[in-house]
Amino acid sequence: MTQYKFDKELNRKGTSCIKWDMTESIWGKKNLLPMWIADMDFATPKFFTDALIKRVDGGVLGYGCRPQKWYDAIIAWFKDRYNWTITQDQLGFVPGIVVGIAHALRCFTKPGDKVLIFPPVYFPFANQIAYARCKQVDCPLLIKEGKRGEDFEIDWALMEKRIKGCKAMILCNPHNPGGRVWTRAELQRIACICLENNVFVISDEIHCDLSFKGHIPFATVNAKQAKNTVTFHAPSKTFNCAGVGASEWIITDKALHDKFAAYLKGGEFDAGHYDSFMPSSIFYSEKGKEWLSQAMAYIKDNIDYVEKFLKDNFTAQTIELSGKVIRTQDEEYAEAKFGTKQLIRMIRPEASFLIFLDFRNLGLPQKELVDFLVDKAHLALNDGAMFGAGGEGFMRLNVGCPRKTLERAMAQLKAAFCKKYKL
Ligand SMILES: Cc1ncc(COP(=O)(O)O)c(C=O)c1O
């Protein structure tokens, strides 16, 4: 068995990658540690790069087409992992999921139609609704304290109300930035509400292969609603190959499928470039599974590390700085100063490598929080507010990186925190 080396720090600067090469221009600051965009700092496995090299060695970079292997690999992946039987004529290609959502909105809604989302949620959903000239309807998630700590939940009463008159809904399954893996019961309830209200569902399942607790494709929970649903999926987050531009969509209803396929074909939006069909064909395999299970074990350890770090370092009683344990005067003082015991918390993701850090106990206005992280901690994180309603007080941290990078990030956060609060 190949042992992949996720610990290896790679120098991605100067490789024309958004994460490392655009941080300075976006934030206007030098030397920020980029822990934002959902792109992992892990090497693409050699079995994939070898296949790419071989293809380029073929010598002619002409138009690519979908090989049979592409269909077979996706069909087998869904059957094997999610027990979802799909057929070749239900599958389609788009170069990216955001692109796919943009097209689905243009194909299945018209300007002025209402589209429901569950913020805080992946911000391009809102952008695409606006670009399609539809009306965004928010159904903000609730934050509840559960067994796992704080967690996002759907506000069912609000959903029942707000869905009225909506033409479509975009579901993030699993959820980004909260990392919630929706349960079968939740998905069934969403499906029933959508069915009753004749709502077309766009289910973005890009993070599903990275779930720590299984995944249920939305289109499998209710046969009737499945007929009015498009599912988007991709190898891009799973295998860290987003730059290749390869995603798949599934519609099980023939008429709906043919409508979307014809729309995409008409504009040649379904064309992939030379390498686009390689990730799914190659990664949805035994080798891919092996890489993925090792990557997920590594990511889980990183999540555990952050969770423990926050508990050990940002509780009110004990703040450790430079190896020395400093006790704040007493617990009462700390509680009076911050109002609660754990000052920086997190929503533990059930899927993927993104952690929604909760700074609300610090009581900082959002701008001050962002400035603190950028100017004092020298970290580039995604501002929670960009995910929409309910995102204020949060920042999204990407832990798809070698442990050393993460340790550096946490040390920077702690040093900045101790300095700010004179601890
Ligand atoms: C929920 C979600 N959908 C879509 C994307 C982007 O997909 P693509 O690069 O294929 O457009 C991301 C990337 O972070 C995401 O988190």
The ligand as a MOL file (V3000), in Angstrom:
LIG
                    3D

  0  0  0     0  0            999 V3000
M  V30 BEGIN CTAB
M  V30 COUNTS 16 16 0 0 0
M  V30 BEGIN ATOM
M  V30 1 C -20.3250 23.9370 -1.8160 0
M  V30 2 C -19.3730 24.2410 -2.9320 0
M  V30 3 N -19.8160 24.1950 -4.1910 0
M  V30 4 C -19.0110 24.4590 -5.2350 0
M  V30 5 C -17.6830 24.7900 -5.0250 0
M  V30 6 C -16.8040 25.1480 -6.1820 0
M  V30 7 O -16.8990 24.2080 -7.1670 0
M  V30 8 P -16.2970 24.5130 -8.6000 0
M  V30 9 O -14.8800 24.9050 -8.4140 0
M  V30 10 O -16.4650 23.2020 -9.2970 0
M  V30 11 O -17.1160 25.5740 -9.1830 0
M  V30 12 C -17.1870 24.8490 -3.7320 0
M  V30 13 C -15.7920 25.2280 -3.4840 0
M  V30 14 O -15.3760 25.5000 -2.4020 0
M  V30 15 C -18.0500 24.5560 -2.6580 0
M  V30 16 O -17.6370 24.5790 -1.4020 0
M  V30 END ATOM
M  V30 BEGIN BOND
M  V30 1 1 1 2
M  V30 2 1 2 3
M  V30 3 2 2 15
M  V30 4 2 3 4
M  V30 5 1 4 5
M  V30 6 1 5 6
M  V30 7 2 5 12
M  V30 8 1 6 7
M  V30 9 1 7 8
M  V30 10 2 8 9
M  V30 11 1 8 10
M  V30 12 1 8 11
M  V30 13 1 12 13
M  V30 14 1 12 15
M  V30 15 2 13 14
M  V30 16 1 15 16
M  V30 END BOND
M  V30 END CTAB
M  END
